Amino acid sequence: MAANKNTILAWATTIMIIMGLILIALAVFRYDDVAGWGFGAVGVGFLANAWVFSSLKGRV
């Protein structure tokens, strides 16, 4: 199976969405102190990067 640029961006987007949701879940369910805010912020950042990668598909 040949992987072109769009396939790589799709896989990167999928992995980043999964990681972002895991980090947000850690912030909500595991950490109740200041560390939870950090995990949540990083999770939202992962989702924002995944959104950018998703919008780049077909343009690169």
VMD Tcl script that draws the C-alpha trace (Angstrom):
set ca {
  {0.00 0.00 0.00}
  {1.52 3.28 -1.09}
  {1.07 6.16 1.30}
  {0.79 9.57 -0.30}
  {0.80 12.94 1.47}
  {-2.95 12.91 2.11}
  {-2.78 9.46 3.72}
  {0.01 10.59 6.03}
  {-1.91 13.72 7.01}
  {-5.03 11.64 7.66}
  {-3.12 9.29 9.96}
  {-1.47 12.23 11.75}
  {-4.88 13.88 12.22}
  {-6.38 10.68 13.63}
  {-3.50 10.11 16.06}
  {-3.58 13.74 17.23}
  {-7.36 13.61 17.83}
  {-6.97 10.45 19.90}
  {-4.10 11.92 21.93}
  {-5.99 15.19 22.46}
  {-9.03 13.36 23.77}
  {-6.88 11.20 26.05}
  {-5.18 14.28 27.51}
  {-8.50 16.04 28.07}
  {-9.87 12.89 29.72}
  {-6.83 12.81 32.01}
  {-7.48 16.43 32.94}
  {-11.14 15.77 33.72}
  {-11.02 12.38 35.43}
  {-7.53 12.03 36.93}
  {-6.06 15.38 38.01}
  {-8.01 17.73 40.23}
  {-5.27 20.27 40.87}
  {-3.31 22.69 38.69}
  {-1.86 19.84 36.61}
  {-5.33 19.17 35.23}
  {-5.43 22.63 33.68}
  {-2.12 21.91 31.96}
  {-3.28 18.56 30.61}
  {-6.49 20.16 29.38}
  {-4.67 23.00 27.65}
  {-2.29 20.61 25.91}
  {-5.23 18.43 24.86}
  {-7.00 21.41 23.31}
  {-3.73 22.29 21.55}
  {-3.54 18.78 20.09}
  {-7.10 19.14 18.78}
  {-6.25 22.54 17.24}
  {-3.21 21.04 15.48}
  {-5.32 18.14 14.24}
  {-7.78 20.65 12.81}
  {-4.92 22.35 10.93}
  {-3.64 19.02 9.61}
  {-7.15 18.10 8.49}
  {-7.51 21.35 6.60}
  {-4.17 20.81 4.84}
  {-5.31 17.58 3.20}
  {-5.50 18.09 -0.54}
  {-3.61 21.39 -0.46}
  {-0.07 20.21 0.18}
}
mol new
graphics top color blue
foreach p $ca { graphics top sphere $p radius 0.5 }
foreach p [lrange $ca 0 end-1] q [lrange $ca 1 end] { graphics top cylinder $p $q radius 0.2 }
display resetview
